[in-house]
Amino acid sequence: MDQWFDEYAESHQHKTNQLIHKICVPLIYFSIIGLLMSINTAFLQKIIGLKNPLIENWATVISILILVFYLRLSFTVFFKMFVFTVLSIIGNYYIANSFNLLYVSISIFIITWIGQFYGHHLEGKKPSFFKDLQFLLIGPPWVLKKMFGKK
């Protein structure tokens, strides 16, 4: 985990870029959960049969796979990302009850990626995921570490 964080940190030294990441990375993760929750779940409901929108959605299915990735790296990272994922699913569920979740998620996703690329423009370095797509999964726990101390 330290190797991933150290390499990720190389292109995240500028204080403004770090601040932008602290805001945008969690919102990007949140918006991706919302985008996944916007996908029709009829197929999942036939397989699982619970008809619980908090469990039977594509965000939960994909999140399980992503959480396995985190568990292989570190239990602490897994736990923090599990909590953040559950909060993201619950938050998106409540947004979906009042707004069009797809449109809200797309808007958040686009605005926050603009912020990310602006931060990297200030940094003068390309985003880490241009080197390795796995860095898209390293960003959220790296931000949590920056915000809350330990990995």
N, CA, C and O atoms as a GROMACS GRO file, in nm:
protein
  604
    1MET      N    1   0.083  -0.119   0.000
    1MET     CA    2   0.000   0.000   0.000
    1MET      C    3   0.088   0.125   0.000
    1MET      O    4   0.059   0.222  -0.070
    2ASP      N    5   0.194   0.122   0.078
    2ASP     CA    6   0.283   0.238   0.083
    2ASP      C    7   0.343   0.268  -0.054
    2ASP      O    8   0.358   0.385  -0.090
    3GLN      N    9   0.377   0.164  -0.129
    3GLN     CA   10   0.432   0.186  -0.263
    3GLN      C   11   0.331   0.257  -0.353
    3GLN      O   12   0.365   0.351  -0.425
    4TRP      N   13   0.206   0.211  -0.347
    4TRP     CA   14   0.101   0.275  -0.427
    4TRP      C   15   0.086   0.422  -0.386
    4TRP      O   16   0.081   0.511  -0.472
    5PHE      N   17   0.078   0.447  -0.256
    5PHE     CA   18   0.060   0.584  -0.207
    5PHE      C   19   0.178   0.672  -0.243
    5PHE      O   20   0.160   0.787  -0.283
    6ASP      N   21   0.300   0.620  -0.228
    6ASP     CA   22   0.419   0.698  -0.261
    6ASP      C   23   0.421   0.736  -0.408
    6ASP      O   24   0.452   0.850  -0.444
    7GLU      N   25   0.389   0.641  -0.494
    7GLU     CA   26   0.390   0.670  -0.637
    7GLU      C   27   0.277   0.765  -0.674
    7GLU      O   28   0.295   0.853  -0.759
    8TYR      N   29   0.162   0.749  -0.612
    8TYR     CA   30   0.049   0.839  -0.637
    8TYR      C   31   0.083   0.981  -0.592
    8TYR      O   32   0.048   1.078  -0.658
    9ALA      N   33   0.151   0.991  -0.480
    9ALA     CA   34   0.185   1.122  -0.422
    9ALA      C   35   0.281   1.201  -0.510
    9ALA      O   36   0.285   1.324  -0.501
   10GLU      N   37   0.359   1.133  -0.594
   10GLU     CA   38   0.455   1.203  -0.680
   10GLU      C   39   0.389   1.307  -0.769
   10GLU      O   40   0.447   1.412  -0.796
   11SER      N   41   0.268   1.279  -0.815
   11SER     CA   42   0.200   1.376  -0.901
   11SER      C   43   0.092   1.454  -0.826
   11SER      O   44  -0.001   1.507  -0.885
   12HIS      N   45   0.108   1.460  -0.694
   12HIS     CA   46   0.011   1.531  -0.609
   12HIS      C   47   0.083   1.608  -0.498
   12HIS      O   48   0.052   1.591  -0.380
   13GLN      N   49   0.179   1.691  -0.536
   13GLN     CA   50   0.258   1.767  -0.439
   13GLN      C   51   0.206   1.908  -0.416
   13GLN      O   52   0.220   1.963  -0.307
   14HIS      N   53   0.145   1.966  -0.517
   14HIS     CA   54   0.096   2.105  -0.511
   14HIS      C   55  -0.021   2.112  -0.412
   14HIS      O   56  -0.116   2.034  -0.422
   15LYS      N   57  -0.014   2.205  -0.319
   15LYS     CA   58  -0.116   2.215  -0.213
   15LYS      C   59  -0.257   2.235  -0.269
   15LYS      O   60  -0.353   2.176  -0.218
   16THR      N   61  -0.270   2.317  -0.372
   16THR     CA   62  -0.402   2.340  -0.431
   16THR      C   63  -0.453   2.214  -0.498
   16THR      O   64  -0.572   2.182  -0.489
   17ASN      N   65  -0.364   2.141  -0.566
   17ASN     CA   66  -0.404   2.016  -0.628
   17ASN      C   67  -0.449   1.916  -0.521
   17ASN      O   68  -0.545   1.842  -0.542
   18GLN      N   69  -0.380   1.913  -0.408
   18GLN     CA   70  -0.420   1.824  -0.300
   18GLN      C   71  -0.558   1.862  -0.246
   18GLN      O   72  -0.642   1.775  -0.221
   19LEU      N   73  -0.582   1.991  -0.229
   19LEU     CA   74  -0.713   2.038  -0.182
   19LEU      C   75  -0.822   2.000  -0.282
   19LEU      O   76  -0.928   1.951  -0.243
   20ILE      N   77  -0.796   2.023  -0.410
   20ILE     CA   78  -0.893   1.985  -0.514
   20ILE      C   79  -0.921   1.835  -0.506
   20ILE      O   80  -1.036   1.793  -0.518
   21HIS      N   81  -0.818   1.756  -0.487
   21HIS     CA   82  -0.837   1.611  -0.478
   21HIS      C   83  -0.920   1.572  -0.355
   21HIS      O   84  -1.002   1.481  -0.362
   22LYS      N   85  -0.898   1.640  -0.244
   22LYS     CA   86  -0.975   1.610  -0.124
   22LYS      C   87  -1.125   1.633  -0.145
   22LYS      O   88  -1.208   1.568  -0.081
   23ILE      N   89  -1.158   1.724  -0.234
   23ILE     CA   90  -1.299   1.752  -0.265
   23ILE      C   91  -1.348   1.663  -0.379
   23ILE      O   92  -1.453   1.599  -0.370
   24CYS      N   93  -1.270   1.659  -0.486
   24CYS     CA   94  -1.317   1.595  -0.609
   24CYS      C   95  -1.312   1.443  -0.607
   24CYS      O   96  -1.404   1.379  -0.658
   25VAL      N   97  -1.208   1.384  -0.551
   25VAL     CA   98  -1.197   1.237  -0.555
   25VAL      C   99  -1.315   1.171  -0.483
   25VAL      O  100  -1.375   1.080  -0.540
   26PRO      N  101  -1.351   1.212  -0.361
   26PRO     CA  102  -1.469   1.149  -0.298
   26PRO      C  103  -1.597   1.173  -0.378
   26PRO      O  104  -1.684   1.085  -0.386
   27LEU      N  105  -1.609   1.292  -0.438
   27LEU     CA  106  -1.729   1.319  -0.517
   27LEU      C  107  -1.733   1.237  -0.646
   27LEU      O  108  -1.840   1.197  -0.690
   28ILE      N  109  -1.618   1.213  -0.706
   28ILE     CA  110  -1.613   1.126  -0.824
   28ILE      C  111  -1.656   0.985  -0.785
   28ILE      O  112  -1.738   0.923  -0.853
   29TYR      N  113  -1.601   0.934  -0.677
   29TYR     CA  114  -1.639   0.800  -0.629
   29TYR      C  115  -1.789   0.795  -0.603
   29TYR      O  116  -1.858   0.702  -0.645
   30PHE      N  117  -1.840   0.896  -0.533
   30PHE     CA  118  -1.983   0.906  -0.502
   30PHE      C  119  -2.066   0.908  -0.630
   30PHE      O  120  -2.169   0.841  -0.640
   31SER      N  121  -2.021   0.986  -0.729
   31SER     CA  122  -2.098   0.997  -0.854
   31SER      C  123  -2.094   0.866  -0.933
   31SER      O  124  -2.192   0.832  -0.998
   32ILE      N  125  -1.984   0.794  -0.927
   32ILE     CA  126  -1.978   0.664  -0.996
   32ILE      C  127  -2.075   0.566  -0.931
   32ILE      O  128  -2.141   0.488  -1.000
   33ILE      N  129  -2.083   0.570  -0.800
   33ILE     CA  130  -2.182   0.487  -0.730
   33ILE      C  131  -2.322   0.525  -0.780
   33ILE      O  132  -2.405   0.438  -0.807
   34GLY      N  133  -2.348   0.654  -0.793
   34GLY     CA  134  -2.478   0.700  -0.843
   34GLY      C  135  -2.504   0.657  -0.986
   34GLY      O  136  -2.615   0.616  -1.020
   35LEU      N  137  -2.402   0.664  -1.069
   35LEU     CA  138  -2.417   0.620  -1.208
   35LEU      C  139  -2.450   0.470  -1.213
   35LEU      O  140  -2.537   0.427  -1.288
   36LEU      N  141  -2.379   0.392  -1.132
   36LEU     CA  142  -2.406   0.248  -1.128
   36LEU      C  143  -2.545   0.217  -1.072
   36LEU      O  144  -2.610   0.123  -1.117
   37MET      N  145  -2.589   0.296  -0.976
   37MET     CA  146  -2.722   0.276  -0.920
   37MET      C  147  -2.832   0.317  -1.019
   37MET      O  148  -2.947   0.277  -1.002
   38SER      N  149  -2.796   0.394  -1.120
   38SER     CA  150  -2.893   0.439  -1.220
   38SER      C  151  -2.922   0.332  -1.326
   38SER      O  152  -3.019   0.344  -1.401
   39ILE      N  153  -2.840   0.229  -1.331
   39ILE     CA  154  -2.860   0.123  -1.429
   39ILE      C  155  -2.978   0.035  -1.386
   39ILE      O  156  -2.993   0.004  -1.267
   40ASN      N  157  -3.058  -0.003  -1.480
   40ASN     CA  158  -3.175  -0.087  -1.454
   40ASN      C  159  -3.135  -0.212  -1.377
   40ASN      O  160  -3.037  -0.279  -1.411
   41THR      N  161  -3.212  -0.244  -1.274
   41THR     CA  162  -3.178  -0.356  -1.186
   41THR      C  163  -3.270  -0.476  -1.201
   41THR      O  164  -3.264  -0.568  -1.119
   42ALA      N  165  -3.355  -0.479  -1.303
   42ALA     CA  166  -3.449  -0.590  -1.318
   42ALA      C  167  -3.378  -0.725  -1.322
   42ALA      O  168  -3.424  -0.822  -1.262
   43PHE      N  169  -3.263  -0.730  -1.391
   43PHE     CA  170  -3.186  -0.854  -1.399
   43PHE      C  171  -3.138  -0.897  -1.260
   43PHE      O  172  -3.148  -1.014  -1.224
   44LEU      N  173  -3.085  -0.802  -1.183
   44LEU     CA  174  -3.037  -0.835  -1.048
   44LEU      C  175  -3.152  -0.879  -0.959
   44LEU      O  176  -3.136  -0.972  -0.879
   45GLN      N  177  -3.266  -0.815  -0.971
   45GLN     CA  178  -3.380  -0.851  -0.887
   45GLN      C  179  -3.427  -0.993  -0.916
   45GLN      O  180  -3.472  -1.063  -0.825
   46LYS      N  181  -3.416  -1.036  -1.042
   46LYS     CA  182  -3.453  -1.174  -1.075
   46LYS      C  183  -3.355  -1.273  -1.012
   46LYS      O  184  -3.394  -1.380  -0.966
   47ILE      N  185  -3.226  -1.236  -1.010
   47ILE     CA  186  -3.123  -1.325  -0.955
   47ILE      C  187  -3.132  -1.330  -0.803
   47ILE      O  188  -3.134  -1.439  -0.744
   48ILE      N  189  -3.136  -1.213  -0.740
   48ILE     CA  190  -3.130  -1.207  -0.593
   48ILE      C  191  -3.269  -1.224  -0.531
   48ILE      O  192  -3.284  -1.296  -0.433
   49GLY      N  193  -3.368  -1.158  -0.587
   49GLY     CA  194  -3.506  -1.175  -0.543
   49GLY      C  195  -3.547  -1.100  -0.418
   49GLY      O  196  -3.655  -1.126  -0.365
   50LEU      N  197  -3.464  -1.009  -0.367
   50LEU     CA  198  -3.499  -0.937  -0.244
   50LEU      C  199  -3.580  -0.811  -0.269
   50LEU      O  200  -3.660  -0.772  -0.184
   51LYS      N  201  -3.562  -0.749  -0.381
   51LYS     CA  202  -3.626  -0.622  -0.416
   51LYS      C  203  -3.592  -0.512  -0.314
   51LYS      O  204  -3.678  -0.434  -0.274
   52ASN      N  205  -3.466  -0.509  -0.274
   52ASN     CA  206  -3.417  -0.405  -0.185
   52ASN      C  207  -3.321  -0.318  -0.265
   52ASN      O  208  -3.212  -0.363  -0.300
   53PRO      N  209  -3.360  -0.193  -0.296
   53PRO     CA  210  -3.276  -0.109  -0.381
   53PRO      C  211  -3.140  -0.074  -0.322
   53PRO      O  212  -3.050  -0.034  -0.396
   54LEU      N  213  -3.123  -0.088  -0.191
   54LEU     CA  214  -2.992  -0.062  -0.132
   54LEU      C  215  -2.895  -0.177  -0.154
   54LEU      O  216  -2.773  -0.158  -0.148
   55ILE      N  217  -2.947  -0.296  -0.180
   55ILE     CA  218  -2.863  -0.413  -0.202
   55ILE      C  219  -2.862  -0.452  -0.350
   55ILE      O  220  -2.757  -0.481  -0.406
   56GLU      N  221  -2.979  -0.453  -0.410
   56GLU     CA  222  -2.992  -0.496  -0.549
   56GLU      C  223  -2.971  -0.380  -0.645
   56GLU      O  224  -3.066  -0.325  -0.700
   57ASN      N  225  -2.846  -0.344  -0.663
   57ASN     CA  226  -2.811  -0.242  -0.761
   57ASN      C  227  -2.670  -0.271  -0.809
   57ASN      O  228  -2.593  -0.340  -0.742
   58TRP      N  229  -2.638  -0.218  -0.925
   58TRP     CA  230  -2.507  -0.248  -0.984
   58TRP      C  231  -2.394  -0.187  -0.903
   58TRP      O  232  -2.282  -0.237  -0.907
   59ALA      N  233  -2.420  -0.082  -0.830
   59ALA     CA  234  -2.315  -0.022  -0.746
   59ALA      C  235  -2.270  -0.121  -0.639
   59ALA      O  236  -2.150  -0.132  -0.611
   60THR      N  237  -2.363  -0.193  -0.580
   60THR     CA  238  -2.328  -0.291  -0.477
   60THR      C  239  -2.246  -0.404  -0.538
   60THR      O  240  -2.146  -0.447  -0.480
   61VAL      N  241  -2.289  -0.453  -0.653
   61VAL     CA  242  -2.218  -0.564  -0.719
   61VAL      C  243  -2.075  -0.523  -0.753
   61VAL      O  244  -1.981  -0.595  -0.720
   62ILE      N  245  -2.058  -0.409  -0.819
   62ILE     CA  246  -1.925  -0.362  -0.859
   62ILE      C  247  -1.842  -0.327  -0.736
   62ILE      O  248  -1.721  -0.353  -0.732
   63SER      N  249  -1.905  -0.269  -0.635
   63SER     CA  250  -1.833  -0.231  -0.513
   63SER      C  251  -1.773  -0.352  -0.443
   63SER      O  252  -1.664  -0.343  -0.387
   64ILE      N  253  -1.843  -0.463  -0.445
   64ILE     CA  254  -1.790  -0.585  -0.383
   64ILE      C  255  -1.658  -0.622  -0.449
   64ILE      O  256  -1.562  -0.657  -0.380
   65LEU      N  257  -1.653  -0.615  -0.581
   65LEU     CA  258  -1.529  -0.647  -0.653
   65LEU      C  259  -1.417  -0.548  -0.618
   65LEU      O  260  -1.303  -0.588  -0.598
   66ILE      N  261  -1.452  -0.421  -0.611
   66ILE     CA  262  -1.352  -0.319  -0.578
   66ILE      C  263  -1.304  -0.335  -0.434
   66ILE      O  264  -1.186  -0.318  -0.406
   67LEU      N  265  -1.395  -0.368  -0.345
   67LEU     CA  266  -1.358  -0.386  -0.205
   67LEU      C  267  -1.265  -0.506  -0.186
   67LEU      O  268  -1.181  -0.506  -0.096
   68VAL      N  269  -1.278  -0.608  -0.270
   68VAL     CA  270  -1.184  -0.721  -0.266
   68VAL      C  271  -1.044  -0.672  -0.300
   68VAL      O  272  -0.946  -0.714  -0.239
   69PHE      N  273  -1.034  -0.582  -0.400
   69PHE     CA  274  -0.905  -0.522  -0.435
   69PHE      C  275  -0.844  -0.452  -0.314
   69PHE      O  276  -0.726  -0.470  -0.285
   70TYR      N  277  -0.925  -0.373  -0.242
   70TYR     CA  278  -0.875  -0.302  -0.124
   70TYR      C  279  -0.838  -0.399  -0.012
   70TYR      O  280  -0.738  -0.379   0.057
   71LEU      N  281  -0.916  -0.504   0.006
   71LEU     CA  282  -0.887  -0.601   0.110
   71LEU      C  283  -0.752  -0.668   0.086
   71LEU      O  284  -0.679  -0.697   0.181
   72ARG      N  285  -0.719  -0.693  -0.039
   72ARG     CA  286  -0.591  -0.755  -0.072
   72ARG      C  287  -0.474  -0.661  -0.040
   72ARG      O  288  -0.363  -0.707  -0.015
   73LEU      N  289  -0.500  -0.530  -0.040
   73LEU     CA  290  -0.394  -0.433  -0.011
   73LEU      C  291  -0.378  -0.407   0.139
   73LEU      O  292  -0.266  -0.403   0.191
   74SER      N  293  -0.491  -0.390   0.206
   74SER     CA  294  -0.484  -0.354   0.347
   74SER      C  295  -0.624  -0.364   0.408
   74SER      O  296  -0.721  -0.317   0.350
   75PHE      N  297  -0.633  -0.426   0.525
   75PHE     CA  298  -0.764  -0.435   0.590
   75PHE      C  299  -0.815  -0.297   0.630
   75PHE      O  300  -0.934  -0.268   0.620
   76THR      N  301  -0.725  -0.212   0.676
   76THR     CA  302  -0.765  -0.076   0.717
   76THR      C  303  -0.822   0.001   0.599
   76THR      O  304  -0.925   0.067   0.612
   77VAL      N  305  -0.754  -0.006   0.484
   77VAL     CA  306  -0.805   0.061   0.364
   77VAL      C  307  -0.940   0.001   0.325
   77VAL      O  308  -1.034   0.074   0.293
   78PHE      N  309  -0.948  -0.132   0.328
   78PHE     CA  310  -1.075  -0.199   0.298
   78PHE      C  311  -1.187  -0.146   0.387
   78PHE      O  312  -1.295  -0.112   0.338
   79PHE      N  313  -1.161  -0.140   0.516
   79PHE     CA  314  -1.267  -0.098   0.610
   79PHE      C  315  -1.312   0.045   0.583
   79PHE      O  316  -1.432   0.074   0.578
   80LYS      N  317  -1.216   0.136   0.565
   80LYS     CA  318  -1.250   0.276   0.538
   80LYS      C  319  -1.328   0.290   0.408
   80LYS      O  320  -1.426   0.364   0.400
   81MET      N  321  -1.284   0.217   0.305
   81MET     CA  322  -1.353   0.225   0.176
   81MET      C  323  -1.490   0.156   0.183
   81MET      O  324  -1.583   0.196   0.113
   82PHE      N  325  -1.502   0.053   0.265
   82PHE     CA  326  -1.632  -0.012   0.285
   82PHE      C  327  -1.730   0.088   0.346
   82PHE      O  328  -1.843   0.102   0.299
   83VAL      N  329  -1.687   0.157   0.450
   83VAL     CA  330  -1.774   0.256   0.514
   83VAL      C  331  -1.811   0.367   0.415
   83VAL      O  332  -1.927   0.406   0.406
   84PHE      N  333  -1.713   0.417   0.342
   84PHE     CA  334  -1.741   0.523   0.246
   84PHE      C  335  -1.834   0.474   0.134
   84PHE      O  336  -1.921   0.549   0.089
   85THR      N  337  -1.817   0.351   0.091
   85THR     CA  338  -1.903   0.293  -0.012
   85THR      C  339  -2.047   0.280   0.037
   85THR      O  340  -2.141   0.317  -0.033
   86VAL      N  341  -2.063   0.229   0.158
   86VAL     CA  342  -2.199   0.216   0.214
   86VAL      C  343  -2.265   0.353   0.227
   86VAL      O  344  -2.382   0.369   0.192
   87LEU      N  345  -2.190   0.452   0.276
   87LEU     CA  346  -2.245   0.587   0.287
   87LEU      C  347  -2.281   0.644   0.150
   87LEU      O  348  -2.380   0.714   0.136
   88SER      N  349  -2.199   0.613   0.049
   88SER     CA  350  -2.226   0.660  -0.086
   88SER      C  351  -2.353   0.595  -0.144
   88SER      O  352  -2.432   0.662  -0.210
   89ILE      N  353  -2.371   0.467  -0.118
   89ILE     CA  354  -2.491   0.399  -0.166
   89ILE      C  355  -2.615   0.456  -0.098
   89ILE      O  356  -2.716   0.482  -0.163
   90ILE      N  357  -2.607   0.475   0.033
   90ILE     CA  358  -2.720   0.532   0.106
   90ILE      C  359  -2.748   0.675   0.059
   90ILE      O  360  -2.864   0.711   0.037
   91GLY      N  361  -2.644   0.756   0.045
   91GLY     CA  362  -2.662   0.894  -0.002
   91GLY      C  363  -2.725   0.900  -0.140
   91GLY      O  364  -2.815   0.981  -0.164
   92ASN      N  365  -2.678   0.817  -0.230
   92ASN     CA  366  -2.735   0.814  -0.364
   92ASN      C  367  -2.878   0.763  -0.365
   92ASN      O  368  -2.960   0.807  -0.446
   93TYR      N  369  -2.909   0.670  -0.277
   93TYR     CA  370  -3.046   0.621  -0.264
   93TYR      C  371  -3.141   0.736  -0.228
   93TYR      O  372  -3.249   0.748  -0.284
   94TYR      N  373  -3.099   0.819  -0.134
   94TYR     CA  374  -3.183   0.931  -0.094
   94TYR      C  375  -3.190   1.039  -0.202
   94TYR      O  376  -3.295   1.102  -0.219
   95ILE      N  377  -3.083   1.061  -0.273
   95ILE     CA  378  -3.088   1.155  -0.386
   95ILE      C  379  -3.187   1.105  -0.490
   95ILE      O  380  -3.264   1.183  -0.546
   96ALA      N  381  -3.186   0.974  -0.516
   96ALA     CA  382  -3.275   0.916  -0.617
   96ALA      C  383  -3.422   0.931  -0.579
   96ALA      O  384  -3.508   0.930  -0.667
   97ASN      N  385  -3.451   0.945  -0.451
   97ASN     CA  386  -3.590   0.964  -0.408
   97ASN      C  387  -3.643   1.103  -0.436
   97ASN      O  388  -3.764   1.124  -0.437
   98SER      N  389  -3.554   1.200  -0.459
   98SER     CA  390  -3.596   1.337  -0.480
   98SER      C  391  -3.557   1.394  -0.617
   98SER      O  392  -3.621   1.489  -0.664
   99PHE      N  393  -3.455   1.339  -0.679
   99PHE     CA  394  -3.402   1.394  -0.804
   99PHE      C  395  -3.376   1.280  -0.903
   99PHE      O  396  -3.383   1.162  -0.868
  100ASN      N  397  -3.345   1.318  -1.025
  100ASN     CA  398  -3.304   1.219  -1.124
  100ASN      C  399  -3.158   1.185  -1.095
  100ASN      O  400  -3.068   1.265  -1.123
  101LEU      N  401  -3.135   1.068  -1.040
  101LEU     CA  402  -3.001   1.028  -0.996
  101LEU      C  403  -2.901   1.028  -1.111
  101LEU      O  404  -2.786   1.066  -1.093
  102LEU      N  405  -2.944   0.985  -1.227
  102LEU     CA  406  -2.855   0.981  -1.342
  102LEU      C  407  -2.802   1.120  -1.375
  102LEU      O  408  -2.682   1.138  -1.394
  103TYR      N  409  -2.890   1.218  -1.382
  103TYR     CA  410  -2.848   1.355  -1.415
  103TYR      C  411  -2.761   1.417  -1.307
  103TYR      O  412  -2.664   1.486  -1.337
  104VAL      N  413  -2.797   1.393  -1.181
  104VAL     CA  414  -2.716   1.445  -1.070
  104VAL      C  415  -2.577   1.383  -1.075
  104VAL      O  416  -2.477   1.454  -1.060
  105SER      N  417  -2.570   1.252  -1.095
  105SER     CA  418  -2.440   1.182  -1.097
  105SER      C  419  -2.354   1.227  -1.214
  105SER      O  420  -2.234   1.249  -1.198
  106ILE      N  421  -2.414   1.241  -1.332
  106ILE     CA  422  -2.339   1.288  -1.448
  106ILE      C  423  -2.285   1.429  -1.423
  106ILE      O  424  -2.169   1.458  -1.455
  107SER      N  425  -2.366   1.515  -1.367
  107SER     CA  426  -2.324   1.654  -1.339
  107SER      C  427  -2.206   1.656  -1.241
  107SER      O  428  -2.106   1.724  -1.265
  108ILE      N  429  -2.218   1.582  -1.132
  108ILE     CA  430  -2.109   1.576  -1.033
  108ILE      C  431  -1.983   1.520  -1.098
  108ILE      O  432  -1.874   1.574  -1.078
  109PHE      N  433  -1.998   1.413  -1.175
  109PHE     CA  434  -1.885   1.347  -1.239
  109PHE      C  435  -1.810   1.444  -1.331
  109PHE      O  436  -1.688   1.453  -1.324
  110ILE      N  437  -1.882   1.515  -1.416
  110ILE     CA  438  -1.818   1.606  -1.512
  110ILE      C  439  -1.751   1.723  -1.440
  110ILE      O  440  -1.636   1.757  -1.470
  111ILE      N  441  -1.821   1.785  -1.348
  111ILE     CA  442  -1.767   1.902  -1.277
  111ILE      C  443  -1.642   1.865  -1.197
  111ILE      O  444  -1.544   1.939  -1.197
  112THR      N  445  -1.645   1.750  -1.130
  112THR     CA  446  -1.530   1.712  -1.047
  112THR      C  447  -1.410   1.670  -1.132
  112THR      O  448  -1.296   1.692  -1.092
  113TRP      N  449  -1.434   1.609  -1.248
  113TRP     CA  450  -1.321   1.576  -1.335
  113TRP      C  451  -1.258   1.702  -1.394
  113TRP      O  452  -1.137   1.707  -1.414
  114ILE      N  453  -1.339   1.801  -1.421
  114ILE     CA  454  -1.283   1.929  -1.465
  114ILE      C  455  -1.191   1.983  -1.355
  114ILE      O  456  -1.081   2.030  -1.382
  115GLY      N  457  -1.239   1.975  -1.230
  115GLY     CA  458  -1.157   2.017  -1.116
  115GLY      C  459  -1.028   1.938  -1.106
  115GLY      O  460  -0.921   1.995  -1.082
  116GLN      N  461  -1.036   1.807  -1.124
  116GLN     CA  462  -0.917   1.722  -1.118
  116GLN      C  463  -0.814   1.762  -1.223
  116GLN      O  464  -0.695   1.776  -1.192
  117PHE      N  465  -0.858   1.782  -1.345
  117PHE     CA  466  -0.764   1.817  -1.451
  117PHE      C  467  -0.708   1.958  -1.430
  117PHE      O  468  -0.594   1.986  -1.467
  118TYR      N  469  -0.788   2.047  -1.372
  118TYR     CA  470  -0.735   2.179  -1.338
  118TYR      C  471  -0.626   2.166  -1.231
  118TYR      O  472  -0.522   2.231  -1.240
  119GLY      N  473  -0.649   2.082  -1.131
  119GLY     CA  474  -0.548   2.059  -1.028
  119GLY      C  475  -0.420   2.004  -1.085
  119GLY      O  476  -0.311   2.043  -1.044
  120HIS      N  477  -0.431   1.913  -1.180
  120HIS     CA  478  -0.310   1.858  -1.243
  120HIS      C  479  -0.245   1.959  -1.336
  120HIS      O  480  -0.124   1.953  -1.357
  121HIS      N  481  -0.323   2.049  -1.390
  121HIS     CA  482  -0.264   2.158  -1.469
  121HIS      C  483  -0.177   2.245  -1.378
  121HIS      O  484  -0.065   2.281  -1.414
  122LEU      N  485  -0.229   2.277  -1.259
  122LEU     CA  486  -0.150   2.354  -1.162
  122LEU      C  487  -0.025   2.277  -1.120
  122LEU      O  488   0.083   2.334  -1.105
  123GLU      N  489  -0.042   2.147  -1.101
  123GLU     CA  490   0.068   2.060  -1.059
  123GLU      C  491   0.176   2.052  -1.167
  123GLU      O  492   0.295   2.040  -1.138
  124GLY      N  493   0.132   2.057  -1.292
  124GLY     CA  494   0.225   2.043  -1.403
  124GLY      C  495   0.258   1.898  -1.433
  124GLY      O  496   0.357   1.869  -1.500
  125LYS      N  497   0.176   1.806  -1.382
  125LYS     CA  498   0.198   1.663  -1.405
  125LYS      C  499   0.068   1.597  -1.445
  125LYS      O  500  -0.040   1.639  -1.403
  126LYS      N  501   0.078   1.493  -1.526
  126LYS     CA  502  -0.039   1.418  -1.568
  126LYS      C  503  -0.094   1.338  -1.451
  126LYS      O  504  -0.020   1.299  -1.361
  127PRO      N  505  -0.225   1.311  -1.453
  127PRO     CA  506  -0.282   1.224  -1.350
  127PRO      C  507  -0.215   1.086  -1.352
  127PRO      O  508  -0.176   1.036  -1.458
  128SER      N  509  -0.203   1.026  -1.236
  128SER     CA  510  -0.135   0.896  -1.222
  128SER      C  511  -0.199   0.786  -1.304
  128SER      O  512  -0.130   0.695  -1.350
  129PHE      N  513  -0.331   0.793  -1.324
  129PHE     CA  514  -0.398   0.684  -1.394
  129PHE      C  515  -0.360   0.679  -1.542
  129PHE      O  516  -0.388   0.579  -1.609
  130PHE      N  517  -0.297   0.786  -1.595
  130PHE     CA  518  -0.246   0.778  -1.732
  130PHE      C  519  -0.134   0.675  -1.742
  130PHE      O  520  -0.110   0.616  -1.847
  131LYS      N  521  -0.066   0.653  -1.629
  131LYS     CA  522   0.042   0.554  -1.624
  131LYS      C  523  -0.013   0.413  -1.598
  131LYS      O  524   0.031   0.316  -1.660
  132ASP      N  525  -0.110   0.404  -1.506
  132ASP     CA  526  -0.167   0.275  -1.468
  132ASP      C  527  -0.311   0.299  -1.420
  132ASP      O  528  -0.332   0.376  -1.326
  133LEU      N  529  -0.407   0.235  -1.482
  133LEU     CA  530  -0.548   0.256  -1.448
  133LEU      C  531  -0.581   0.219  -1.304
  133LEU      O  532  -0.680   0.267  -1.248
  134GLN      N  533  -0.499   0.134  -1.243
  134GLN     CA  534  -0.524   0.097  -1.104
  134GLN      C  535  -0.518   0.218  -1.010
  134GLN      O  536  -0.572   0.215  -0.900
  135PHE      N  537  -0.450   0.323  -1.054
  135PHE     CA  538  -0.443   0.444  -0.972
  135PHE      C  539  -0.581   0.508  -0.954
  135PHE      O  540  -0.600   0.588  -0.862
  136LEU      N  541  -0.676   0.476  -1.041
  136LEU     CA  542  -0.813   0.525  -1.019
  136LEU      C  543  -0.870   0.469  -0.890
  136LEU      O  544  -0.954   0.532  -0.826
  137LEU      N  545  -0.823   0.350  -0.851
  137LEU     CA  546  -0.867   0.291  -0.725
  137LEU      C  547  -0.781   0.333  -0.606
  137LEU      O  548  -0.822   0.318  -0.491
  138ILE      N  549  -0.663   0.385  -0.633
  138ILE     CA  550  -0.572   0.428  -0.526
  138ILE      C  551  -0.609   0.568  -0.478
  138ILE      O  552  -0.588   0.600  -0.360
  139GLY      N  553  -0.662   0.650  -0.565
  139GLY     CA  554  -0.697   0.788  -0.530
  139GLY      C  555  -0.786   0.801  -0.407
  139GLY      O  556  -0.753   0.876  -0.316
  140PRO      N  557  -0.900   0.728  -0.401
  140PRO     CA  558  -0.986   0.744  -0.284
  140PRO      C  559  -0.920   0.710  -0.150
  140PRO      O  560  -0.932   0.790  -0.056
  141PRO      N  561  -0.850   0.596  -0.136
  141PRO     CA  562  -0.786   0.573  -0.005
  141PRO      C  563  -0.671   0.670   0.022
  141PRO      O  564  -0.644   0.701   0.138
  142TRP      N  565  -0.602   0.717  -0.083
  142TRP     CA  566  -0.496   0.815  -0.064
  142TRP      C  567  -0.555   0.944  -0.006
  142TRP      O  568  -0.497   1.004   0.084
  143VAL      N  569  -0.670   0.985  -0.058
  143VAL     CA  570  -0.736   1.106  -0.006
  143VAL      C  571  -0.780   1.082   0.139
  143VAL      O  572  -0.763   1.169   0.224
  144LEU      N  573  -0.835   0.964   0.168
  144LEU     CA  574  -0.874   0.935   0.306
  144LEU      C  575  -0.754   0.943   0.399
  144LEU      O  576  -0.763   0.994   0.510
  145LYS      N  577  -0.640   0.891   0.352
  145LYS     CA  578  -0.519   0.898   0.434
  145LYS      C  579  -0.478   1.044   0.457
  145LYS      O  580  -0.441   1.081   0.568
  146LYS      N  581  -0.486   1.126   0.351
  146LYS     CA  582  -0.451   1.268   0.363
  146LYS      C  583  -0.546   1.339   0.459
  146LYS      O  584  -0.504   1.427   0.535
  147MET      N  585  -0.672   1.300   0.456
  147MET     CA  586  -0.773   1.368   0.540
  147MET      C  587  -0.773   1.319   0.684
  147MET      O  588  -0.794   1.397   0.777
  148PHE      N  589  -0.748   1.189   0.703
  148PHE     CA  590  -0.764   1.130   0.836
  148PHE      C  591  -0.639   1.068   0.893
  148PHE      O  592  -0.645   1.002   0.996
  149GLY      N  593  -0.525   1.089   0.828
  149GLY     CA  594  -0.400   1.044   0.887
  149GLY      C  595  -0.348   0.912   0.836
  149GLY      O  596  -0.271   0.910   0.740
  150LYS      N  597  -0.387   0.804   0.895
  150LYS     CA  598  -0.327   0.674   0.866
  150LYS      C  599  -0.390   0.611   0.742
  150LYS      O  600  -0.498   0.650   0.699
  151LYS      N  601  -0.319   0.512   0.687
  151LYS     CA  602  -0.372   0.436   0.574
  151LYS      C  603  -0.458   0.326   0.628
  151LYS      O  604  -0.514   0.248   0.551
   0.00000   0.00000   0.00000
